[in-house]
Structure formats: structure tokens, C-alpha cells
Amino acid sequence: MPPIYDPEMCKPMEMELTNVGVTALRTPQDVDRALLKTPGTSLLVINSVCGCAAGNCRPGVTLALQNNKIPDNLFTVFAGLDTEAVQRARELMTGVQPSSPSIALFKDGQLIGMLERRHIERMSAIDIGNALTKVFNEQCERPGPSVSRETFEQNEHVQRCGSTIPLYQGN
């Protein structure tokens, strides 16, 4: 399926996560490989262009990844870009209403925790970071942070309203 939004315009929002060690998944097969066949704890961020919720979600995630305990694996899919990958990720989140942005924690392929958009849109980036850090401390063993403090501090946080992102027109 073609993307909904112009991928180039969304690149800075994706890089906000990939710059701190989060791997972008593009296909349903990538999602299965990452979440079902990778042992340990896996963070999955369903990224989006929504300026308000996503504008706090991404910085909250990057802040939490500065913690001394973080998930073993760090992944993201982008709603409106990686349409089939997002659909597959949502299928693995049984019992959860589809929303973006959202943040899921899996352990050995099983969903063990979730922040849905309805939670995220009521939280600041610091609140999101604190909520994730609490879960990381309880569920994760991998030493953090995901990147050095210097890299974290140089990362650009993107606040952009989704209505300003042009729709994909094809090549």
C-alpha cells in the first residue's frame, strides 16, 4: 500500500527515534521477525504525524531510553507511512484499540504493557518518560542508556501539526 503522507516530510519525526537507537520496521515480515522471533523485551512505538500527542510521545520515549534499564530491542513503525507494518503490529496488540501514537512493550512476543493515544494525549513528554522508566525498571534488564547523553541532547524534537504534512502524491 502506498503511504498516506509524504515520506520526506515525515523523515525528521522518524529520525527523532532512530537517532536514539530505535529501528524502523517497514513490512509485516519485519514486525513478525522483530516482535515474535526476537527474545527478551521489545519496545514498539507506533509513531505518527499528530503534532500534539506524537510531539510529546517521541521526546518521552527518547527521555526514557536514557534510563539505566531499557528494553532489549527498540522498534518503531510509522502510521500513515508503513501502513501494512502498522496493521500487523496492531494485530499483535490483542485487546487494544488501534491508535497512534502508541507505545507497546512486548516480552518474548507477548504484549505486557501499553500506552495508548488516549493516555499519551493527556501526558507531557516528562510524564511519558517517567511512566516508561517505571516499566523499564520493573521489566527490563538491558543496561541503558540507548545512546550517549551527548547524542540524546543533540537530537531534534519535532513539533509539527499533521495537517501541515502533505499527502503522498506518488513518484
KACORPE-V959285 format. One line per field, one symbol per residue. burial: b if it has 24 or more other ideal C-beta (glycine too) atoms within 12 Angstrom, else e. A space follows every 50 residues. Layout:
# KACORPE-V959285
burial=???
This chain:
# KACORPE-V959285
burial=eebbbebebbbbbbbbbbbbbbbbbbebebbeebbbebebbbbbbbbbbb eebbbbbbbbbbbbbbbebbbbbbbbbbbbbbbbbbebbbebbeebebbb bbbbbbbebebbbbbbbebbbebebeebbebbbebbeebbebebbbeeee ebeebebbebebeebeeeeee
